[in-house]
Amino acid sequence: MTSLVQNYATPWFLVDAVAADSFDGHQPRLDACAEPWSAKAPDFYALPENGLVERWLDWTWCNPPYEDQGTWLARAAWWGEQGVHSACLVLASTSANYWRPICFEKGVVDFYEGRIAFVHPGTRKPKGGFDRASALVLFGPRFTPGKIRSRSARTGRLIEPTAGKPDLFATKDEV
């Protein structure tokens, strides 16, 4: 993916995995930042609509343009404080000034092991070679802020800690 192309789509298996393990099997009701071909929910916001200013529904999917993901994450966190659950697929930009106060302090962060092959807007096929780490940030009352987990980029599923080895992501309350 190049910095000029911002409309690669999320592979469906990632959304399905999040729905299964974090939303009781329910698919998202809204995609806050999509195009008609890439929407992951029956309702979606696409240009000229602006998902940053429109109302989000309880369980919203959001794979925002990476150039402005801090603004989208802040909006998702705000909706989470209003009781709306959401899942945001973003670059794992842990050194960005917004990351700690928004992602770590207001959401659950799932880091993907491996690289996601996003769907190319022209061919509609997965395209490998994306060289950046991805994370899923979950907001809303059902999620405990500060929790960190791992997911597989190949399956989208949560990765359980290896038996007998310490969970490096466990909080002091979980050890």
HELIX and SHEET records of a PDB file:
HELIX    1   1 TRP A   12  SER A   22  1                                  11    
HELIX    2   2 TYR A   66  ASP A   68  5                                   3    
HELIX    3   3 GLN A   69  GLU A   81  1                                  13    
HELIX    4   4 TRP A   99  PHE A  104  3                                   6    
HELIX    5   5 GLU A  105  LYS A  106  1                                   2    
SHEET    1   A 7 ASP A  43  PHE A  44  0                                        
SHEET    2   A 7 LEU A  30  ASP A  31  1                                        
SHEET    3   A 7 THR A  60  CYS A  62  1                                        
SHEET    4   A 7 SER A  86  LEU A  91  1                                        
SHEET    5   A 7 SER A 134  PHE A 139 -1                                        
SHEET    6   A 7 VAL A 108  GLU A 113 -1                                        
SHEET    7   A 7 ILE A 148  SER A 152  1                                        
SHEET    1   B 2 PHE A 118  VAL A 119  0                                        
SHEET    2   B 2 PRO A 126  LYS A 127 -1                                        
END                                                                             
